[in-house]
Amino acid sequence: MASLVAIERAMRSRAAAQDLQGIYLPDAVDRAVQRGVDSLLRFQNEDGSITDRRHATAMTSLAIMALASVGVVSGEDSPRGRAMERAIEYVLHPRNQTDGYFGRRDGSRMYGHGIATLMLTEVLGMGSSIAQNGRIHDALDPAIKLILKSQTVNKPKSLQGGWRYTPDARDSDLSVSVWQVMALRSAKNDGLDVPSDAIDRAVAYLVNSYTTPLDDRGIPEEPVGGFAYTPGTRRPSFSMTAAGLLAMQTCGRYESPLVSGAAKWLLEHPPKTQDRFFFYGMYYYAQGMHQVGGEAAETANRLTTELLLRLQSRAGHWLNAEGEEHNIGIVYATTLAVLSLSVRYHYLPIYQR
């Protein structure tokens, strides 16, 4: 059964969605988001999956989050509600989870596992029925345990507390780790069992990934700094700095000097469409800077809107025309674009500070 905490959180999210319906007048962002969601549904397959290339479990999970981010509820009497219910059932099919692990069958590895786990924690209590909520809870228990167990694999000191491509990996990177961190934080918000020391270990790894040296008190020697893909690298990037910013916030370190330093770095190095993993970085950037507030939130909102609306196709979807993301496909780029633009709605609990 879904926890009472998850059910109460779901009720608050639904109430917020209803309250917002009379507040916003449709604007360019609203129209872009709705067209993006409609384009995603055109990629739903007969088995309920939403994908145009590979990694079906991970891509379907991202698509479900995109639907939820605009207020769609599983099982509601609408094409979107029914599509979301079918998509959740696809992810929950036993064949897609091996000993708790979502990343094996579809080849998405720990990336996909973190994404699927995060999605299920975000929709727990919002399933189409008591039975679906029960299946979500049952799938989450081993999924979270796998994340926790994977974090404790013996690794070099600077890599401890993070995650890599496989559950038994003996190294770590920030790109994989941030999905696990968000999944754990969302699970903890649901009232599920997530030990505090798991969050503390994740924070230690994030600190090691910061590119500006820290003094004996753990304070950065410079007020501006970013995050790198792996510890020991002193060259921050847009996507990793945005990921590190959000990961620190997700761990509850909103007032950390690393958060303010990363926000300042992102103000000095605004996103560009030619950035590596542009859509991936924009998702973290939009959410993380929104939570910083003030100038950071205002700047990120403006740039996210300008860049993503310019890149949307006439058919309503997004696709990176070049680089690594081009090969991942339309569903990937479109879900991340919708999630970036929909931060303003606050429907997903993970968006809430």
C-alpha beads as a LAMMPS data file, in Angstrom:
LAMMPS data file: protein, C-alpha beads

353 atoms
352 bonds

1 atom types
1 bond types

-500.0 500.0 xlo xhi
-500.0 500.0 ylo yhi
-500.0 500.0 zlo zhi

Masses

1 110.0

Atoms # bond

1 1 1 0.000 0.000 0.000
2 1 1 1.174 3.517 -0.693
3 1 1 2.338 5.363 2.426
4 1 1 0.077 7.982 3.993
5 1 1 2.803 10.572 3.392
6 1 1 2.765 9.820 -0.346
7 1 1 -1.030 9.962 -0.488
8 1 1 -1.118 13.305 1.336
9 1 1 1.569 14.663 -0.980
10 1 1 -0.397 13.511 -4.010
11 1 1 -3.526 15.206 -2.711
12 1 1 -1.626 18.468 -2.257
13 1 1 -0.243 18.237 -5.804
14 1 1 -3.723 17.626 -7.243
15 1 1 -5.145 20.518 -5.222
16 1 1 -2.355 22.782 -6.453
17 1 1 -3.077 21.746 -10.036
18 1 1 -6.744 22.622 -9.615
19 1 1 -5.915 25.974 -7.993
20 1 1 -3.564 26.903 -10.829
21 1 1 -6.070 26.226 -13.581
22 1 1 -7.755 29.571 -13.043
23 1 1 -4.554 31.564 -12.508
24 1 1 -2.527 31.165 -15.697
25 1 1 -3.718 32.522 -18.994
26 1 1 -2.224 30.502 -21.854
27 1 1 0.982 32.064 -23.158
28 1 1 3.728 30.937 -25.522
29 1 1 5.233 28.613 -22.919
30 1 1 1.877 27.000 -22.135
31 1 1 1.211 26.431 -25.816
32 1 1 4.698 25.005 -26.386
33 1 1 4.350 22.619 -23.448
34 1 1 0.933 21.393 -24.580
35 1 1 2.201 20.800 -28.122
36 1 1 5.194 18.961 -26.670
37 1 1 2.981 16.670 -24.589
38 1 1 0.751 15.963 -27.589
39 1 1 3.804 15.042 -29.634
40 1 1 4.961 12.595 -26.947
41 1 1 1.660 10.738 -27.023
42 1 1 2.133 10.094 -30.729
43 1 1 5.114 7.915 -29.768
44 1 1 3.155 5.648 -27.424
45 1 1 3.309 2.041 -28.540
46 1 1 0.694 -0.685 -28.162
47 1 1 2.436 -2.059 -25.063
48 1 1 2.140 1.352 -23.366
49 1 1 5.786 2.351 -23.738
50 1 1 6.629 5.835 -25.000
51 1 1 9.840 5.729 -26.977
52 1 1 11.145 6.287 -30.481
53 1 1 14.491 4.520 -30.224
54 1 1 15.902 2.526 -27.305
55 1 1 15.930 2.471 -23.489
56 1 1 12.160 2.007 -23.384
57 1 1 11.783 1.840 -19.597
58 1 1 13.851 4.978 -19.010
59 1 1 12.242 6.953 -21.840
60 1 1 8.732 5.948 -20.789
61 1 1 9.535 7.031 -17.239
62 1 1 10.716 10.439 -18.447
63 1 1 7.548 10.774 -20.521
64 1 1 5.384 9.961 -17.482
65 1 1 7.192 12.678 -15.527
66 1 1 6.573 15.120 -18.371
67 1 1 2.862 14.291 -18.301
68 1 1 2.733 14.643 -14.520
69 1 1 4.583 17.962 -14.710
70 1 1 1.626 19.516 -16.564
71 1 1 -0.964 18.089 -14.180
72 1 1 -1.951 14.853 -15.923
73 1 1 -3.166 12.204 -13.473
74 1 1 -3.037 8.487 -14.218
75 1 1 -6.385 7.027 -15.161
76 1 1 -8.305 10.273 -15.459
77 1 1 -11.011 10.172 -18.131
78 1 1 -9.008 11.760 -20.923
79 1 1 -6.626 10.560 -23.636
80 1 1 -3.677 11.820 -21.592
81 1 1 -4.845 10.197 -18.375
82 1 1 -5.370 6.857 -20.079
83 1 1 -2.019 7.135 -21.852
84 1 1 -0.281 7.813 -18.538
85 1 1 -1.973 4.826 -16.886
86 1 1 -0.797 2.542 -19.701
87 1 1 2.720 3.966 -19.530
88 1 1 2.968 3.363 -15.780
89 1 1 1.726 -0.192 -16.261
90 1 1 4.429 -0.702 -18.885
91 1 1 7.183 0.375 -16.485
92 1 1 5.729 -1.797 -13.710
93 1 1 5.647 -4.960 -15.841
94 1 1 7.805 -7.556 -14.029
95 1 1 9.980 -8.112 -17.087
96 1 1 11.342 -4.572 -16.779
97 1 1 12.713 -4.981 -13.239
98 1 1 15.329 -7.635 -12.464
99 1 1 16.060 -8.092 -8.750
100 1 1 14.960 -4.507 -8.205
101 1 1 17.028 -3.188 -11.131
102 1 1 15.243 -1.217 -13.879
103 1 1 18.331 -0.582 -15.998
104 1 1 19.196 -4.079 -17.216
105 1 1 16.561 -5.155 -19.736
106 1 1 16.398 -1.878 -21.691
107 1 1 20.157 -1.226 -21.491
108 1 1 19.779 2.114 -19.709
109 1 1 21.844 0.890 -16.737
110 1 1 21.897 3.018 -13.574
111 1 1 20.800 6.092 -15.539
112 1 1 17.516 4.388 -16.339
113 1 1 17.221 2.882 -12.892
114 1 1 17.465 6.282 -11.243
115 1 1 14.990 7.811 -13.697
116 1 1 12.428 5.014 -13.286
117 1 1 12.770 5.058 -9.499
118 1 1 12.399 8.836 -9.371
119 1 1 9.309 8.670 -11.575
120 1 1 7.659 6.050 -9.382
121 1 1 8.361 8.031 -6.215
122 1 1 6.841 11.115 -7.834
123 1 1 3.598 9.345 -8.838
124 1 1 3.251 7.206 -5.693
125 1 1 -0.209 7.868 -4.325
126 1 1 -1.343 9.260 -7.675
127 1 1 -1.934 5.965 -9.462
128 1 1 -5.156 5.176 -11.252
129 1 1 -6.289 2.796 -8.514
130 1 1 -5.399 1.365 -5.125
131 1 1 -4.008 -1.641 -6.978
132 1 1 -1.727 0.466 -9.182
133 1 1 -0.475 2.408 -6.168
134 1 1 0.248 -0.900 -4.466
135 1 1 2.286 -2.109 -7.441
136 1 1 4.207 1.182 -7.500
137 1 1 5.071 0.780 -3.820
138 1 1 6.058 -2.862 -4.294
139 1 1 8.405 -1.951 -7.173
140 1 1 9.959 0.923 -5.233
141 1 1 11.083 -1.090 -2.234
142 1 1 13.708 -3.204 -4.089
143 1 1 14.568 -0.317 -6.432
144 1 1 15.535 1.943 -3.529
145 1 1 17.396 -0.845 -1.777
146 1 1 19.459 -1.369 -4.934
147 1 1 20.411 2.336 -5.026
148 1 1 21.428 2.237 -1.359
149 1 1 23.433 -0.973 -1.780
150 1 1 25.170 0.333 -4.885
151 1 1 26.304 3.429 -3.002
152 1 1 28.215 1.325 -0.464
153 1 1 30.379 -0.562 -2.984
154 1 1 34.051 -0.188 -2.041
155 1 1 35.616 2.698 -4.014
156 1 1 38.525 5.134 -3.811
157 1 1 37.855 7.794 -1.174
158 1 1 37.095 10.651 -3.604
159 1 1 34.506 8.498 -5.397
160 1 1 32.692 7.192 -2.334
161 1 1 29.060 8.195 -1.966
162 1 1 28.375 8.349 -5.704
163 1 1 27.155 6.005 -8.408
164 1 1 28.263 4.892 -11.873
165 1 1 26.890 2.860 -14.784
166 1 1 26.229 -0.440 -13.007
167 1 1 25.117 -1.341 -9.472
168 1 1 28.489 -2.921 -8.668
169 1 1 30.656 -0.200 -10.256
170 1 1 33.767 0.793 -8.299
171 1 1 33.832 4.339 -9.597
172 1 1 31.350 7.246 -9.726
173 1 1 30.295 10.160 -11.891
174 1 1 28.019 13.106 -11.262
175 1 1 25.807 12.509 -14.282
176 1 1 24.599 9.124 -13.010
177 1 1 24.688 10.119 -9.353
178 1 1 22.238 13.009 -9.580
179 1 1 19.386 10.718 -10.692
180 1 1 19.965 8.440 -7.717
181 1 1 20.103 11.428 -5.358
182 1 1 16.796 12.795 -6.665
183 1 1 15.190 9.354 -6.402
184 1 1 16.315 8.991 -2.777
185 1 1 15.149 12.481 -1.836
186 1 1 11.752 11.932 -3.456
187 1 1 11.450 8.546 -1.728
188 1 1 12.278 10.146 1.609
189 1 1 9.583 12.766 0.946
190 1 1 7.162 9.859 0.398
191 1 1 7.935 8.556 3.864
192 1 1 9.907 5.587 2.522
193 1 1 12.988 4.317 4.343
194 1 1 16.034 6.309 3.226
195 1 1 18.802 6.539 5.868
196 1 1 20.165 10.029 6.494
197 1 1 23.739 8.789 6.155
198 1 1 23.032 7.890 2.506
199 1 1 22.280 11.565 1.853
200 1 1 25.367 12.607 3.826
201 1 1 27.570 10.294 1.747
202 1 1 26.069 11.718 -1.444
203 1 1 26.845 15.249 -0.265
204 1 1 30.456 14.264 0.417
205 1 1 30.732 13.000 -3.152
206 1 1 29.205 16.202 -4.516
207 1 1 31.695 18.283 -2.531
208 1 1 34.522 16.275 -4.092
209 1 1 33.075 17.059 -7.534
210 1 1 33.218 20.819 -6.989
211 1 1 35.950 22.410 -9.088
212 1 1 37.020 25.227 -6.749
213 1 1 39.348 24.150 -3.910
214 1 1 37.913 24.323 -0.386
215 1 1 39.682 25.586 2.727
216 1 1 39.937 23.697 6.021
217 1 1 36.410 24.793 6.943
218 1 1 34.966 23.449 3.697
219 1 1 34.474 26.944 2.265
220 1 1 35.382 27.494 -1.422
221 1 1 38.491 29.615 -1.898
222 1 1 36.685 31.524 -4.669
223 1 1 33.052 32.729 -4.616
224 1 1 32.325 31.292 -8.078
225 1 1 32.737 27.649 -8.989
226 1 1 31.184 24.761 -10.855
227 1 1 30.913 21.003 -10.834
228 1 1 32.799 18.456 -12.917
229 1 1 31.861 15.057 -14.300
230 1 1 34.244 13.294 -11.915
231 1 1 36.191 14.463 -8.830
232 1 1 39.643 15.852 -9.456
233 1 1 38.669 17.612 -12.682
234 1 1 39.027 21.381 -12.481
235 1 1 37.064 22.275 -15.597
236 1 1 33.350 22.721 -14.898
237 1 1 30.763 22.332 -17.637
238 1 1 27.255 23.715 -18.053
239 1 1 25.429 20.406 -17.691
240 1 1 27.471 19.174 -14.731
241 1 1 27.326 22.482 -12.876
242 1 1 23.565 22.558 -13.300
243 1 1 23.365 18.916 -12.154
244 1 1 25.570 19.571 -9.130
245 1 1 23.543 22.625 -8.189
246 1 1 20.283 20.661 -8.199
247 1 1 21.826 17.645 -6.458
248 1 1 23.036 19.801 -3.548
249 1 1 19.590 21.358 -3.242
250 1 1 17.956 17.943 -3.427
251 1 1 20.119 16.900 -0.483
252 1 1 18.770 19.866 1.470
253 1 1 21.921 22.013 1.234
254 1 1 20.106 25.073 -0.108
255 1 1 22.312 27.560 1.753
256 1 1 25.631 25.897 0.922
257 1 1 28.333 28.159 -0.550
258 1 1 28.671 25.523 -3.272
259 1 1 25.070 26.228 -4.306
260 1 1 25.600 29.981 -4.455
261 1 1 28.938 29.481 -6.229
262 1 1 27.385 27.221 -8.858
263 1 1 24.495 29.642 -9.411
264 1 1 26.988 32.474 -9.949
265 1 1 28.977 30.307 -12.379
266 1 1 25.813 29.588 -14.364
267 1 1 24.986 33.301 -14.472
268 1 1 28.467 33.948 -15.874
269 1 1 28.264 30.989 -18.291
270 1 1 24.692 30.963 -19.636
271 1 1 23.498 27.921 -21.604
272 1 1 24.079 27.675 -25.344
273 1 1 22.423 25.258 -27.720
274 1 1 25.828 23.900 -28.725
275 1 1 26.648 22.885 -25.147
276 1 1 27.299 19.175 -24.720
277 1 1 24.158 17.416 -23.516
278 1 1 22.193 20.631 -23.855
279 1 1 18.709 19.236 -23.098
280 1 1 20.038 17.204 -20.187
281 1 1 21.656 20.286 -18.691
282 1 1 18.627 22.497 -19.275
283 1 1 16.455 20.231 -17.123
284 1 1 18.771 20.664 -14.131
285 1 1 19.398 24.317 -14.911
286 1 1 15.727 25.296 -15.027
287 1 1 14.884 23.461 -11.828
288 1 1 18.013 24.347 -9.836
289 1 1 18.070 28.050 -10.685
290 1 1 14.342 28.279 -9.981
291 1 1 15.006 27.052 -6.466
292 1 1 17.835 29.565 -5.975
293 1 1 15.354 32.358 -6.669
294 1 1 16.018 36.036 -7.374
295 1 1 18.227 36.944 -10.318
296 1 1 19.151 33.293 -10.900
297 1 1 15.521 32.227 -11.277
298 1 1 14.582 35.207 -13.445
299 1 1 17.563 34.723 -15.765
300 1 1 17.045 30.981 -16.070
301 1 1 13.340 31.379 -16.780
302 1 1 14.057 33.880 -19.562
303 1 1 16.837 31.845 -21.169
304 1 1 15.019 28.524 -20.849
305 1 1 11.997 30.030 -22.571
306 1 1 13.985 31.755 -25.314
307 1 1 16.203 28.789 -26.173
308 1 1 13.640 26.001 -26.015
309 1 1 10.795 27.779 -27.793
310 1 1 13.175 28.623 -30.604
311 1 1 14.159 24.951 -30.982
312 1 1 10.672 23.421 -30.976
313 1 1 9.653 21.841 -34.269
314 1 1 6.425 22.563 -36.089
315 1 1 5.242 19.108 -35.081
316 1 1 5.670 20.067 -31.419
317 1 1 8.674 17.933 -30.519
318 1 1 12.322 18.721 -29.838
319 1 1 15.438 17.016 -31.190
320 1 1 19.071 17.979 -30.958
321 1 1 20.264 18.140 -34.546
322 1 1 23.844 17.248 -33.647
323 1 1 26.049 15.881 -30.899
324 1 1 25.567 13.003 -28.470
325 1 1 21.909 13.723 -27.794
326 1 1 20.862 13.380 -31.431
327 1 1 21.239 9.600 -31.197
328 1 1 19.064 9.333 -28.074
329 1 1 16.005 10.522 -29.940
330 1 1 12.928 12.715 -29.962
331 1 1 11.232 11.369 -26.817
332 1 1 14.380 12.062 -24.788
333 1 1 14.767 15.658 -25.966
334 1 1 11.045 16.408 -25.814
335 1 1 10.548 15.098 -22.288
336 1 1 13.496 17.107 -20.977
337 1 1 12.289 20.241 -22.771
338 1 1 8.777 19.856 -21.326
339 1 1 10.194 19.212 -17.850
340 1 1 12.388 22.308 -18.153
341 1 1 9.514 24.550 -19.219
342 1 1 7.000 23.126 -16.736
343 1 1 8.960 24.032 -13.600
344 1 1 6.677 27.076 -13.371
345 1 1 3.649 24.892 -12.624
346 1 1 5.071 23.194 -9.496
347 1 1 3.018 20.044 -10.132
348 1 1 5.891 17.591 -9.504
349 1 1 6.828 17.378 -5.813
350 1 1 10.562 17.195 -6.673
351 1 1 10.265 20.778 -7.986
352 1 1 9.166 21.985 -4.568
353 1 1 11.792 23.228 -2.149

Bonds

1 1 1 2
2 1 2 3
3 1 3 4
4 1 4 5
5 1 5 6
6 1 6 7
7 1 7 8
8 1 8 9
9 1 9 10
10 1 10 11
11 1 11 12
12 1 12 13
13 1 13 14
14 1 14 15
15 1 15 16
16 1 16 17
17 1 17 18
18 1 18 19
19 1 19 20
20 1 20 21
21 1 21 22
22 1 22 23
23 1 23 24
24 1 24 25
25 1 25 26
26 1 26 27
27 1 27 28
28 1 28 29
29 1 29 30
30 1 30 31
31 1 31 32
32 1 32 33
33 1 33 34
34 1 34 35
35 1 35 36
36 1 36 37
37 1 37 38
38 1 38 39
39 1 39 40
40 1 40 41
41 1 41 42
42 1 42 43
43 1 43 44
44 1 44 45
45 1 45 46
46 1 46 47
47 1 47 48
48 1 48 49
49 1 49 50
50 1 50 51
51 1 51 52
52 1 52 53
53 1 53 54
54 1 54 55
55 1 55 56
56 1 56 57
57 1 57 58
58 1 58 59
59 1 59 60
60 1 60 61
61 1 61 62
62 1 62 63
63 1 63 64
64 1 64 65
65 1 65 66
66 1 66 67
67 1 67 68
68 1 68 69
69 1 69 70
70 1 70 71
71 1 71 72
72 1 72 73
73 1 73 74
74 1 74 75
75 1 75 76
76 1 76 77
77 1 77 78
78 1 78 79
79 1 79 80
80 1 80 81
81 1 81 82
82 1 82 83
83 1 83 84
84 1 84 85
85 1 85 86
86 1 86 87
87 1 87 88
88 1 88 89
89 1 89 90
90 1 90 91
91 1 91 92
92 1 92 93
93 1 93 94
94 1 94 95
95 1 95 96
96 1 96 97
97 1 97 98
98 1 98 99
99 1 99 100
100 1 100 101
101 1 101 102
102 1 102 103
103 1 103 104
104 1 104 105
105 1 105 106
106 1 106 107
107 1 107 108
108 1 108 109
109 1 109 110
110 1 110 111
111 1 111 112
112 1 112 113
113 1 113 114
114 1 114 115
115 1 115 116
116 1 116 117
117 1 117 118
118 1 118 119
119 1 119 120
120 1 120 121
121 1 121 122
122 1 122 123
123 1 123 124
124 1 124 125
125 1 125 126
126 1 126 127
127 1 127 128
128 1 128 129
129 1 129 130
130 1 130 131
131 1 131 132
132 1 132 133
133 1 133 134
134 1 134 135
135 1 135 136
136 1 136 137
137 1 137 138
138 1 138 139
139 1 139 140
140 1 140 141
141 1 141 142
142 1 142 143
143 1 143 144
144 1 144 145
145 1 145 146
146 1 146 147
147 1 147 148
148 1 148 149
149 1 149 150
150 1 150 151
151 1 151 152
152 1 152 153
153 1 153 154
154 1 154 155
155 1 155 156
156 1 156 157
157 1 157 158
158 1 158 159
159 1 159 160
160 1 160 161
161 1 161 162
162 1 162 163
163 1 163 164
164 1 164 165
165 1 165 166
166 1 166 167
167 1 167 168
168 1 168 169
169 1 169 170
170 1 170 171
171 1 171 172
172 1 172 173
173 1 173 174
174 1 174 175
175 1 175 176
176 1 176 177
177 1 177 178
178 1 178 179
179 1 179 180
180 1 180 181
181 1 181 182
182 1 182 183
183 1 183 184
184 1 184 185
185 1 185 186
186 1 186 187
187 1 187 188
188 1 188 189
189 1 189 190
190 1 190 191
191 1 191 192
192 1 192 193
193 1 193 194
194 1 194 195
195 1 195 196
196 1 196 197
197 1 197 198
198 1 198 199
199 1 199 200
200 1 200 201
201 1 201 202
202 1 202 203
203 1 203 204
204 1 204 205
205 1 205 206
206 1 206 207
207 1 207 208
208 1 208 209
209 1 209 210
210 1 210 211
211 1 211 212
212 1 212 213
213 1 213 214
214 1 214 215
215 1 215 216
216 1 216 217
217 1 217 218
218 1 218 219
219 1 219 220
220 1 220 221
221 1 221 222
222 1 222 223
223 1 223 224
224 1 224 225
225 1 225 226
226 1 226 227
227 1 227 228
228 1 228 229
229 1 229 230
230 1 230 231
231 1 231 232
232 1 232 233
233 1 233 234
234 1 234 235
235 1 235 236
236 1 236 237
237 1 237 238
238 1 238 239
239 1 239 240
240 1 240 241
241 1 241 242
242 1 242 243
243 1 243 244
244 1 244 245
245 1 245 246
246 1 246 247
247 1 247 248
248 1 248 249
249 1 249 250
250 1 250 251
251 1 251 252
252 1 252 253
253 1 253 254
254 1 254 255
255 1 255 256
256 1 256 257
257 1 257 258
258 1 258 259
259 1 259 260
260 1 260 261
261 1 261 262
262 1 262 263
263 1 263 264
264 1 264 265
265 1 265 266
266 1 266 267
267 1 267 268
268 1 268 269
269 1 269 270
270 1 270 271
271 1 271 272
272 1 272 273
273 1 273 274
274 1 274 275
275 1 275 276
276 1 276 277
277 1 277 278
278 1 278 279
279 1 279 280
280 1 280 281
281 1 281 282
282 1 282 283
283 1 283 284
284 1 284 285
285 1 285 286
286 1 286 287
287 1 287 288
288 1 288 289
289 1 289 290
290 1 290 291
291 1 291 292
292 1 292 293
293 1 293 294
294 1 294 295
295 1 295 296
296 1 296 297
297 1 297 298
298 1 298 299
299 1 299 300
300 1 300 301
301 1 301 302
302 1 302 303
303 1 303 304
304 1 304 305
305 1 305 306
306 1 306 307
307 1 307 308
308 1 308 309
309 1 309 310
310 1 310 311
311 1 311 312
312 1 312 313
313 1 313 314
314 1 314 315
315 1 315 316
316 1 316 317
317 1 317 318
318 1 318 319
319 1 319 320
320 1 320 321
321 1 321 322
322 1 322 323
323 1 323 324
324 1 324 325
325 1 325 326
326 1 326 327
327 1 327 328
328 1 328 329
329 1 329 330
330 1 330 331
331 1 331 332
332 1 332 333
333 1 333 334
334 1 334 335
335 1 335 336
336 1 336 337
337 1 337 338
338 1 338 339
339 1 339 340
340 1 340 341
341 1 341 342
342 1 342 343
343 1 343 344
344 1 344 345
345 1 345 346
346 1 346 347
347 1 347 348
348 1 348 349
349 1 349 350
350 1 350 351
351 1 351 352
352 1 352 353
